[in-house]
Amino acid sequence: MNIITGRKIFTIILLILVCSGMIFSQKRVTKKSRPGWIDTPYPGTFVGISDLKESEKEARNQAIKDAKRQIIESLGGVIESEFVDNIVESRGTVNYSSSFTESKVKVISRNIISVKPARIFTEKWKKDMGMFKSKLLYKVYVSVPFSEEEHHKYMEEIISASYKLGTSNFEKAIIYCKNGQLFRGLNLLEEIKTNTQPLTEITGLEPAQLGKVMEIYRKADDKWKAIVNSISLTKYNQNQKAKFGKPLNKNLETHVFWKNGGERFGIPDLDVRYKVIKGDAQINSFDKTDSRGIAKCIVSKVNSACDLAIQADIHFPEECSLDSLSCVYNILADNRAFVQIIEKNFGRNPEVTYLRNKIISKLNENGFTLVDDSGLIFGSETDLKKISPQTINRKLGNNQVDFVILGKISTDQSNKIQDGFHFAWADGVIKLVDISNLEVIGTYTYRGKGAGNSKLNAGTKSIAKTSDVLTERMLKDMGIKIN
């Protein structure tokens, strides 16, 4: 491309830009100057201004709508901004955010329809369209009177309508709460507060008008707080006895309610989660409160022979911003046990039967009732391993027990390393029987080694070590934690 050609292209582009500017240029052709009320509105008036329009009627309508919008906004934000256009444009059916908003819109719409301009000034503008053509446009200014007296009239109507609606909704809210629709009722009370609180901050109102608004606001606020603070729960059926391997006789029940004086009103459809926090059991982890406000925890099987603790957590809907409630059901174990242990230390009866004492101590810690064990159930280790639950039950006679714990522990080998230093080995076996179900829960064996300053002392140490291991294994199968 040569220099001359480039200059021609540049000149063409420049002409296009100049012509474009001419196309979009516009100028005022009305000779009459704007009246002073436009830039300096009279007291109690609002000046609406239109954009440039092709129709004078269209410009006038837009100017009036602009003035109406200013009047509504001067009411102090009593109407949500998204509904201002609905009023100004006189639109049809609208989904309002609340009955209060609908009521205020109706009051304002009813009055705003009658608003008419007191002064109108129309300007003519010419817009160049290029090619020696132009278009005539109109810009309209209107002065709409809206006095302080009219402002107060609007506000009094809004307050009167809000008070009437607030009183009606308050009664509805209480009925909802008492009829099992607590959160619908609380939301309605919150709606009353939200819509009346801004009205309490309006200045220039008569004390009687302001008092009406304050009355319904405080009434709704006090009732909301009273209901929320009264929400409570009661536990039912926690004073039961739990037996290993059995279900609880009654379901645990959690009653959630709010109180009004001496009356209780159940709260339905609340999420309640259950979890075992002590012991072990098969339960349903979730339930919802029924129409009476009651949720149930079904303990279908107790998997531990110790006391149970089950926690219930009650969750409220997120939009209510209420803290969760919790409670704990403490259920005492009710298990009876028969314990018989044969213990020998190199053929001798020890002064203290370590394995028996260890087992009994742990059972006592976990609420077991121990029955008389004077009757001989077995003789040898072979007898212990072979004896059936039915035979054990028959030998117990009238002793009503839940568990039978049979065991044998003995030392039969030692090793002298030097004077004052001996090793010994102890063999132990425990058989745990669930008599109520006539089944063997487990048979546990262990061979432990101990060191001492004599043969018997080393045997005692090996018995102690073997007993600890056997007891821990047995208690684990019983769902009991050993410290």
Buried (B, 14 or more C-beta within 10 A) or exposed (E): EEEEEEEEEEEEEEEEEEEEEEEEEEEEEEEEEEEEBBEEBEEEBBBBBBEBBEEBEBBBBBBBBBBBBBBBEEBEEBBBEEBBEBBBEEEEEEEBBBBBBBBBBBBBBEBBEEBEBEBEBBBBBBBBEEEEEBEEBBBBBBBBBBEEEBBBEBBBBBBBBBBEBBBEBBEBBBEBBBEBBBBBBBBBBBBBBBBBBBBBEBEEBEEEBBEBBBBBBEBBBEBBEEBBEBBEBEBBBBEBEBBBBBBBEBBBBBBBBBBBEEEBBBBBBBBBBBEBEBBBBEBBEEBEBBEBBBBBBBBEEBBBBBBBBBBBBBEBBEEEEBEEBEBEBEBEBBBBBBBBBBBBBBEEEBEEBBBBEBBBEBBEEBBBEBBEBEEEBBEEBEEBBEBEBEEBBEBBEEBEBBBBBBBBBBBEBBEEEEEEEBBBBBBBBBBBBBBBEEEBBBBBBBEBBBBBEBBBBBBBBBBBBBBBBBBBBBBBBBBBBEE
